[in-house]
Amino acid sequence: MRIAILGTRGIPNFYGGFEQFAQYLSEHLVKKGHEVYVYNSHTHPYQKSEWKGVNIIHIKDPENIIGPAGQFIYDFNCILDSRKRNFDIILQLGYVTSSIWFWLLPKKAVVITNMDGLEWRRSKFSYIVKKIIIFTESLTVKTSDFLISDSTGIQNYLKNKYSVESKYIPYGAHVMKEDLNKFVLQDLSLEKGGYSLLIARMVPENNIETILKGFVSSSTKRKFLVIGSTNNRFGQYIKNKFSDPRVIYLGYISGIDKLNILRKYSHLYFHGHSVGGTNPSLLEAMGSSALICANDNEFNRAILGEDAFYFNCQKCITILVNKDLIEKREVYIKNNISKVKAEYAWNNILSEYENFMISKLK
């Protein structure tokens, strides 16, 4: 198959979940003998035309000049380029800034779209923007040949709202096999079990304020690590509001190995995400043997089941932080590791994508 992957800033991954996925999937497909092209922003740090056998197409992206509106132009440029490539499959990751150009997609290619999360629920968007996103969502549902949902919650949403079927294929994760960066705790003056943490973008829907309110109300002497850039308005608000000396703001930390060590040896790993499907950072936490406390919503429960603590208020967190949690730790962690191996192993996830693509060309 001749396959194009659109909708990301590019590979190798320097940015986030979809970029990580595009990297894994494209590499897997090349190893299986397919001809794969990934569209990269021209501002991407990697400037070569090939990466591990994957063809890289650098496309003009004005986002660094004109802001978020540049994403629409970048997607437009990617779709225009795809018209001259004779692709068998076009895999779109996300839809918000690409769906308005649906009429330009090459007619002979099979268009498959991963619907991502419920973007219109994000608090950063105004009422008008949310309406526009809902419209682009409906466009994507109507104009894609096939849809993929990375969560049963998203799958049910699409079925209930649009009466359409989608293929459920979740995001993947690796099980942490060894401590690959043994000096992380030492470098940060941390002790095993001596801290809790969250890793998230500084946005309200990640429930960071609720989590920190609950923590600072507790009597624990443990530290609380906040990992994520606080340079935006909400991040500055959080940093100013929660100046408790136990709360440590580490900013953005790159490197999955470092993050996994921090997750593994935390007292509790807080996952406050409330929008979207199978969240990559949650699966990574499961694979790194973290004890998880998650926001109580259908997406998180679909992944964690009974093998996590849940919160829906700050008092829940205060009570939990004050406990030692030894009784549940081993069972929850063991069960979550088993889930990652059985349901979210990357090799299986990537093979599902390949098989799905092959089936749609028959």
SVG drawing of the C-alpha trace seen along z (x, -y; Angstrom):
<svg xmlns="http://www.w3.org/2000/svg" viewBox="-28 -36 50 46">
<polyline fill="none" stroke="black" stroke-width="0.4" points="0.0,0.0 1.0,-3.6 -0.1,-5.4 -0.1,-9.1 -0.4,-10.3 -1.7,-13.8 -2.7,-15.9 0.5,-16.1 3.4,-18.4 5.6,-15.6 8.0,-12.9 10.2,-12.0 8.1,-13.1 9.0,-16.4 5.5,-17.4 2.9,-15.0 0.5,-12.1 -0.5,-12.1 3.1,-12.7 4.3,-9.8 1.6,-7.6 2.5,-8.7 6.1,-7.9 5.3,-4.4 2.8,-3.6 4.8,-4.8 7.9,-2.9 5.8,0.3 4.2,0.0 7.5,-0.5 8.8,2.7 5.8,4.5 6.7,3.5 4.4,0.5 5.4,-2.8 4.7,-5.5 4.7,-9.2 4.3,-11.5 3.6,-15.2 5.8,-17.4 5.6,-21.1 8.5,-23.0 9.4,-24.3 9.9,-20.7 13.4,-20.2 14.0,-17.2 14.7,-18.5 15.7,-15.4 13.4,-13.8 13.6,-10.3 13.4,-8.8 13.9,-5.0 12.5,-4.3 9.5,-6.7 9.2,-9.4 9.0,-12.9 7.1,-15.6 7.9,-19.1 5.0,-21.5 4.8,-25.2 3.2,-25.9 2.6,-29.6 1.5,-28.8 4.7,-30.3 3.8,-33.6 0.1,-34.0 -0.8,-31.7 -3.4,-28.8 -5.1,-29.9 -1.9,-28.8 -3.0,-25.2 -5.8,-25.6 -3.3,-26.7 -0.9,-23.9 -3.6,-21.3 -4.7,-23.0 -1.2,-22.7 -0.9,-19.1 -4.1,-18.1 -3.2,-19.9 0.1,-18.1 -1.7,-14.7 -3.6,-15.2 -0.5,-14.5 0.9,-11.5 -1.5,-8.7 -2.0,-7.4 -4.1,-4.3 -4.8,-5.4 -4.9,-8.8 -5.0,-8.5 -6.0,-11.8 -5.2,-12.2 -7.8,-14.7 -10.2,-16.8 -10.7,-20.3 -8.5,-22.2 -8.6,-19.8 -12.3,-19.0 -13.2,-22.2 -10.9,-21.2 -12.6,-17.8 -13.6,-18.5 -10.0,-18.8 -9.0,-15.3 -8.0,-13.0 -11.0,-11.0 -9.2,-7.7 -7.7,-7.4 -9.5,-5.8 -9.8,-8.4 -9.6,-7.1 -9.9,-9.6 -9.0,-9.1 -11.6,-11.3 -9.4,-12.0 -11.4,-13.4 -14.4,-15.7 -12.5,-18.8 -15.5,-21.1 -15.7,-20.4 -12.4,-22.1 -12.8,-25.2 -10.3,-27.3 -12.8,-27.6 -15.5,-30.3 -19.1,-29.5 -18.7,-30.4 -15.5,-28.3 -17.2,-25.3 -20.0,-25.6 -17.5,-25.7 -15.7,-22.6 -19.0,-20.7 -19.6,-21.7 -16.2,-20.4 -16.8,-17.2 -20.1,-16.6 -18.3,-17.4 -15.6,-14.8 -18.2,-12.2 -19.9,-12.7 -16.9,-13.0 -14.5,-10.3 -14.7,-6.9 -14.1,-5.3 -13.7,-6.4 -11.5,-5.2 -12.3,-5.9 -9.5,-5.5 -12.1,-5.1 -15.3,-3.2 -16.7,-6.5 -15.9,-8.2 -17.3,-5.3 -20.6,-5.4 -20.8,-9.2 -20.4,-8.9 -23.0,-6.1 -25.5,-8.1 -25.1,-11.5 -24.5,-10.6 -25.7,-7.0 -22.3,-6.0 -20.1,-3.0 -16.4,-3.5 -13.6,-1.1 -12.4,-1.0 -8.6,-1.0 -7.1,-2.5 -3.8,-4.2 -0.8,-2.1 1.8,-1.9 4.9,-0.1 5.5,1.6 8.5,0.1 11.1,2.9 13.8,1.2 14.9,-2.0 16.6,-3.6 17.4,-6.8 18.3,-5.9 19.4,-9.4 16.2,-11.3 15.0,-11.2 18.5,-12.0 18.8,-15.0 15.5,-16.4 16.2,-15.6 13.2,-13.2 12.7,-10.0 10.7,-7.0 7.1,-7.4 7.9,-10.9 5.8,-12.8 2.7,-12.8 2.5,-14.3 0.5,-15.2 1.7,-15.6 -0.6,-17.7 -1.1,-20.8 -2.2,-23.7 -5.8,-23.9 -8.9,-23.9 -10.4,-20.6 -7.4,-18.8 -8.7,-19.5 -5.4,-20.8 -7.0,-23.4 -9.2,-20.7 -6.3,-18.4 -4.1,-21.1 -6.9,-22.4 -7.3,-18.9 -3.6,-18.4 -2.9,-21.7 -5.8,-21.0 -4.2,-17.7 -1.8,-17.2 0.7,-15.2 4.4,-16.1 4.9,-14.7 5.7,-16.9 3.6,-17.4 5.2,-17.7 3.5,-19.7 5.0,-18.8 3.9,-20.9 4.7,-24.3 3.1,-27.1 3.8,-29.8 0.2,-30.3 -2.4,-32.3 -4.0,-29.4 -0.5,-28.1 0.4,-31.4 -2.9,-31.5 -2.2,-28.0 1.3,-28.9 0.2,-32.1 -2.7,-30.5 -0.9,-27.4 2.3,-28.7 2.4,-26.0 6.1,-25.0 5.1,-21.4 4.1,-22.1 7.0,-22.1 6.6,-23.3 9.0,-21.5 7.8,-22.9 8.0,-20.8 10.1,-17.7 11.0,-15.8 12.0,-12.2 9.6,-9.3 12.2,-7.5 12.5,-10.3 8.7,-10.7 8.2,-7.0 10.6,-6.9 8.8,-9.8 5.5,-8.1 6.7,-4.8 8.1,-6.1 5.3,-8.5 2.9,-8.0 0.0,-8.8 -0.1,-9.8 -3.0,-12.2 -4.7,-12.1 -7.2,-14.9 -8.0,-14.7 -11.7,-14.9 -11.9,-15.5 -11.1,-12.9 -10.6,-9.2 -7.7,-6.9 -5.2,-9.4 -1.6,-8.5 -0.3,-9.8 -2.7,-7.6 -1.6,-4.4 2.0,-5.4 1.3,-5.8 -0.3,-2.3 2.8,-0.9 5.2,-2.5 3.6,-0.9 2.1,-4.1 -0.7,-4.1 -3.3,-6.2 -6.0,-8.6 -8.1,-9.7 -10.9,-12.1 -14.2,-10.1 -15.5,-10.1 -16.4,-7.5 -13.2,-7.7 -10.9,-7.1 -13.2,-4.3 -13.3,-2.6 -9.5,-2.2 -8.8,-1.7 -12.0,0.1 -11.7,0.8 -7.9,0.6 -7.6,-3.1 -8.8,-5.6 -11.2,-8.2 -12.1,-11.8 -14.8,-14.3 -14.1,-16.8 -11.3,-18.3 -12.4,-16.6 -11.9,-13.2 -8.3,-14.1 -7.6,-15.4 -8.8,-12.2 -6.9,-10.1 -3.6,-12.0 -3.7,-11.5 -3.8,-7.7 -0.9,-5.3 -2.6,-3.3 -0.5,-0.2 -3.5,2.1 -4.5,1.3 -1.2,0.4 0.1,3.9 -3.2,5.1 -4.0,2.0 -0.6,1.8 -0.4,5.5 -3.9,5.4 -3.0,2.3 0.2,3.8 -1.8,6.8 -4.2,4.5 -1.4,2.8 0.1,6.1 -3.2,7.5 -5.1,4.6 -2.7,1.7 0.5,3.3 1.9,1.1 2.7,4.1 -1.0,5.2 -2.4,1.7 -0.2,1.0 -1.1,4.4 -4.8,3.5 -4.3,0.3 -2.4,2.1 -5.1,4.8 -7.9,2.3 -6.3,0.4 -5.7,3.5 -9.4,4.6 -10.6,1.3 -8.8,1.7 -10.4,5.0"/>
</svg>
